[in-house]
Amino acid sequence: MQQQQQDQPERKGEEWINSAHEAAIKVGHLILKRASASRPSGEWKDDDFDVLADGEVVGRIFKANAGPVGSPWMWTLMVGYEDRTPTHGYEPTREAAMAAFAKSWRKE
């Protein structure tokens, strides 16, 4: 449990809440789930996550191999959600990528 809290700390007062037992983090109706748990076929890095809404994959957050200096975390909405903008971006941390994804998803 101690190691788990270090990997995915609970962030009270924010929309993303720890649910590490299922390797998922929830925000309203969004869930961040490790790709290895969401996509069992193939080998996935620990820094690769699917974003689910109502059980459907609607996006992805991952540590990109190439990105802007200081912003290695990329977030992207899946095809079909172009009505939300922006549809992708780079952030310095996974938490910042989660916040940017949620903001775009809510159309703020």
VEXMAR-495089 format. One line per field, with one value per residue: residue in one letter; x negated, z, y negated of N, C-alpha, C in turn; chain. Coordinates in steps of 0.02 Angstrom, whole numbers, plus 32768, in hexadecimal, padded with zeros to 4 digits. Atoms other than C-alpha are relative to their C-alpha. Example, Ala and Ser with C-alpha at 12.3 -4.5 7.8 and 13.67 -1.06 7.14 Angstrom:
resn: c(A  S) .
n.east: c(7FD3  802A) .
n.up: c(8000  7FFD) .
n.north: c(803B  803B) .
ca.east: c(7D99  7D54) .
ca.up: c(8186  8165) .
ca.north: c(80E1  8035) .
c.east: c(7FD3  8027) .
c.up: c(8000  8025) .
c.north: c(7FC4  7FC9) .
chain: c(A  A) .
! end
This chain:
resn: c(M  Q  Q  Q  Q  Q  D  Q  P  E  R  K  G  E  E  W  I  N  S  A  H  E  A  A  I  K  V  G  H  L  I  L  K  R  A  S  A  S  R  P  S  G  E  W  K  D  D  D  F  D  V  L  A  D  G  E  V  V  G  R  I  F  K  A  N  A  G  P  V  G  S  P  W  M  W  T  L  M  V  G  Y  E  D  R  T  P  T  H  G  Y  E  P  T  R  E  A  A  M  A  A  F  A  K  S  W  R  K  E) .
n.east: c(7FD6  802D  801B  7FC9  7FF3  8036  7FF7  7FC5  7FE7  7FBC  8002  7FC0  7FEE  8002  7FD1  801E  8002  8023  7FDD  8039  7FF0  7FF2  802F  7FDA  7FF6  7FC1  7FEE  7FBA  7FF3  803D  802B  8043  800F  803E  7FF6  800A  7FC2  7FCB  800F  8029  802C  803B  8025  7FF6  8029  7FDD  7FED  7FD0  7FBE  7FC4  7FCD  7FBE  7FC3  7FC8  801A  801A  803F  7FF5  803F  803D  8034  803D  8040  8014  8048  8018  7FD1  8021  802C  7FDF  7FB9  8000  7FC0  7FD0  7FBB  7FDD  7FBD  7FF9  7FDB  7FB8  7FF3  801E  7FD8  8021  8042  802A  7FF7  803D  8031  8038  8004  803D  7FF2  7FC4  7FC8  7FEF  7FE0  7FBD  7FD8  7FF4  7FD0  7FBF  7FE9  7FEA  7FC5  7FC7  7FF7  8009) .
n.up: c(8000  7FFE  8043  802A  7FF3  801E  8049  8013  7FC3  8000  8005  7FE5  8015  8049  801E  800A  7FC0  8004  7FFF  8015  7FFF  8045  8028  8022  7FDD  8019  7FFE  8015  8023  8023  7FDC  801B  7FF4  8020  8040  7FF5  7FE4  802F  803F  7FE9  8032  800C  7FC7  7FFA  7FCE  7FC4  800A  8037  7FE2  8026  7FDD  800E  7FEB  8004  8017  8044  8005  8022  8007  7FE8  7FE0  8000  8003  8046  800E  8017  7FF1  7FED  7FC6  7FC1  8002  8020  7FFC  8034  7FF8  803F  8006  8038  803A  7FF3  7FCC  8019  7FEB  7FC5  8011  8031  8002  7FE7  7FE7  7FD9  7FBD  7FDB  7FD2  800F  7FE1  802A  803C  7FEB  7FF8  8042  8020  7FE1  8014  8044  8001  7FE6  802F  7FDD) .
n.north: c(803C  8039  800A  8014  8046  8026  7FFE  8025  801F  801C  8048  8018  8043  8003  7FD2  7FBE  7FDE  7FC0  7FC1  7FD7  7FB8  7FEE  8027  8034  803F  801A  8047  8000  7FC2  7FEC  7FD2  7FF7  7FBA  7FEB  7FDE  7FB8  7FE6  8010  7FDD  7FC8  7FE4  8029  8019  8048  8021  8016  8046  8001  7FFA  800E  8028  7FE4  8022  7FD1  7FC0  8004  8025  8040  8022  7FE0  802A  7FD8  8023  7FFC  7FF8  8041  8035  803E  7FFB  800F  7FEB  7FBF  7FDD  8013  7FEB  8006  7FE5  7FD2  8018  8002  8033  803E  8039  801B  801B  7FDD  7FB8  7FE1  802F  7FE7  801D  7FEB  7FC8  7FDA  8023  8039  7FE4  7FEC  803D  801C  7FD4  800C  8042  7FFB  7FD4  8027  8038  8041) .
ca.east: c(8000  7F70  7F21  7FCA  7FE5  7F3B  7F65  8011  802D  80DE  80FF  818B  81E8  81CA  8234  81B9  81CA  815C  81A5  8103  8152  818E  80FD  8178  818B  8238  826F  832B  8351  829D  822A  816E  813C  8091  8085  8046  80EB  8158  8103  80C7  807C  7FCB  7F4D  7F6F  7F01  7F2F  7F41  7FCE  8085  812F  81B6  8263  830E  83A3  8336  82FF  824D  8256  81A0  80F0  806B  7FB8  7F03  7ECF  7E28  7E18  7E6C  7E48  7DB8  7DFC  7EA7  7E98  7F4C  7FC3  807F  80F3  81AC  81DE  8221  82D8  82C5  8288  8316  82AC  8213  8185  8180  80CF  803C  7F9B  7F84  7EF2  7F47  7FC8  8037  802E  805A  80EE  812A  8116  8174  8202  820C  8219  8296  8306  82F6  82B6) .
ca.up: c(8000  8028  7F7C  7F28  7F7B  7F3D  7E8A  7E85  7F17  7F45  7F1A  7F8C  7F55  7E9D  7E23  7E09  7E97  7EB9  7E92  7E89  7EAF  7DFA  7DBA  7D90  7DBF  7DAF  7D83  7D7F  7CFB  7CB9  7CEC  7CD0  7CBB  7C98  7BE4  7C23  7C81  7BFA  7B64  7B9D  7AF6  7AD6  7B4B  7B8B  7BEB  7C9C  7C5D  7BE3  7C15  7BC3  7BF3  7BFF  7C0A  7C30  7C0C  7B60  7B35  7B08  7B12  7B48  7BBB  7BA8  7BB9  7B07  7ABE  7A6D  7AA6  7AD9  7B54  7C04  7BCF  7BAF  7BD9  7B44  7B51  7ABF  7A9D  7A2C  797D  7986  7A0E  79A0  79E2  7A7E  7A71  7A81  7A51  7A90  7AE8  7B4A  7C04  7C80  7CF2  7CE5  7D5D  7CEE  7C56  7CB6  7CE0  7C2C  7BEB  7C67  7C3B  7B81  7BA2  7C03  7B74  7BE6) .
ca.north: c(8000  7F8A  7FA5  7F91  7EE8  7EAE  7EE2  7E92  7E1B  7DEC  7D37  7CFC  7C61  7C87  7CE7  7D77  7DF4  7E8C  7F36  7F99  8042  8047  7FDC  7F51  7E9A  7E4B  7D9A  7D89  7E0A  7E16  7EA5  7EAC  7F62  7FAD  7FE9  8092  80A8  805B  80AC  8158  818A  814E  80FE  8050  7FD8  7FA5  7EF1  7F19  7F01  7F09  7E8B  7ED8  7E86  7EF5  7F8E  7F52  7F1C  7E63  7E34  7E5A  7E10  7E4C  7E1B  7DF5  7E2A  7D7F  7CE0  7C2E  7C1B  7C21  7C63  7D1D  7D4D  7D4D  7D54  7D6F  7D88  7E17  7DF9  7DCA  7D47  7CB8  7C4B  7C32  7BC3  7BD4  7C8C  7CAC  7C5D  7C74  7C56  7C61  7CE2  7D6A  7D09  7C6F  7CDA  7D21  7C72  7C36  7CCE  7CB2  7BFA  7C21  7CAC  7C35  7BB6  7B2B) .
c.east: c(7FD4  7FE5  8036  800F  7FCA  8009  8039  801F  8048  7FFB  8043  800C  7FFB  802F  7FE4  7FF7  7FE0  802F  7FCE  800F  800D  7FD3  8024  8005  803D  8004  8047  800F  7FC4  7FD7  7FBE  7FEB  7FC0  800F  7FF9  803E  803A  7FF9  7FD1  7FD2  7FC5  7FDF  8005  7FD4  802B  801A  8031  8045  8037  802E  8043  8037  8039  7FEA  7FE3  7FBF  800C  7FC0  7FC6  7FD2  7FC3  7FC2  7FE4  7FB4  7FE1  8037  7FDA  7FD4  8026  8049  8006  8043  8030  8045  8023  8046  8002  8026  804B  8013  7FE1  8028  7FE4  7FBB  7FDE  800B  7FC2  7FD1  7FC9  7FFD  7FC2  800A  803E  803E  8016  8022  8047  802E  8011  8033  8046  801D  801B  8040  803F  800F  7FFA  7FDA) .
c.up: c(8000  7FBA  7FD1  8009  7FE2  7FB5  7FEA  803F  7FF8  8002  8015  7FE9  7FB5  7FE5  7FF7  8044  7FF7  8004  7FEA  7FFF  7FBA  7FCF  7FD8  802C  7FE0  8003  7FE5  7FE0  7FD6  802D  7FDB  8012  7FDB  7FC1  8009  801D  7FCF  7FBE  800F  7FCB  7FF4  8041  8001  8038  803C  7FFA  7FC7  801E  7FCD  802C  7FEA  801B  7FF5  7FE1  7FBA  8000  7FD7  7FF7  801E  801F  8006  7FFF  7FBA  7FF9  7FE8  800D  8011  803F  803E  8004  7FDE  7FFE  7FCB  8013  7FBD  8005  7FC4  7FC7  800F  8035  7FEC  8013  803F  7FEA  803E  8004  801A  801B  8027  8042  8024  802D  7FE9  801D  7FD7  7FC0  8010  8006  7FBC  7FDA  801B  7FEB  7FB8  7FFB  8016  7FD4  8021  7FD4) .
c.north: c(7FC1  7FF0  7FE6  7FB5  7FD4  7FFC  7FD4  7FDF  7FE6  7FB5  7FE4  7FB8  7FF6  8034  8046  8020  8044  803B  8035  804A  8019  7FDB  7FCA  7FC3  7FE0  7FB4  7FFB  8042  8016  802E  8005  8047  8014  8027  804B  8021  7FF7  8026  803B  801E  7FD1  7FEB  7FB5  7FE5  7FEB  7FB9  7FF8  8010  7FF3  7FD6  801B  7FD3  8031  8043  8001  7FD8  7FC1  7FD9  8026  7FCB  802C  7FD4  800B  8009  7FBE  7FCD  7FC1  8009  7FEB  8013  8044  8025  7FE6  801A  7FF6  801F  802E  7FDE  8005  7FCD  7FBD  7FC2  7FDF  7FE6  7FE7  804B  8025  7FCA  8024  7FDB  801A  803C  8025  7FDD  7FC4  8017  8016  7FC3  7FE1  802A  7FF2  7FBD  8001  802A  7FDB  7FC4  7FBD  7FD1) .
chain: c(A  A  A  A  A  A  A  A  A  A  A  A  A  A  A  A  A  A  A  A  A  A  A  A  A  A  A  A  A  A  A  A  A  A  A  A  A  A  A  A  A  A  A  A  A  A  A  A  A  A  A  A  A  A  A  A  A  A  A  A  A  A  A  A  A  A  A  A  A  A  A  A  A  A  A  A  A  A  A  A  A  A  A  A  A  A  A  A  A  A  A  A  A  A  A  A  A  A  A  A  A  A  A  A  A  A  A  A) .
! end
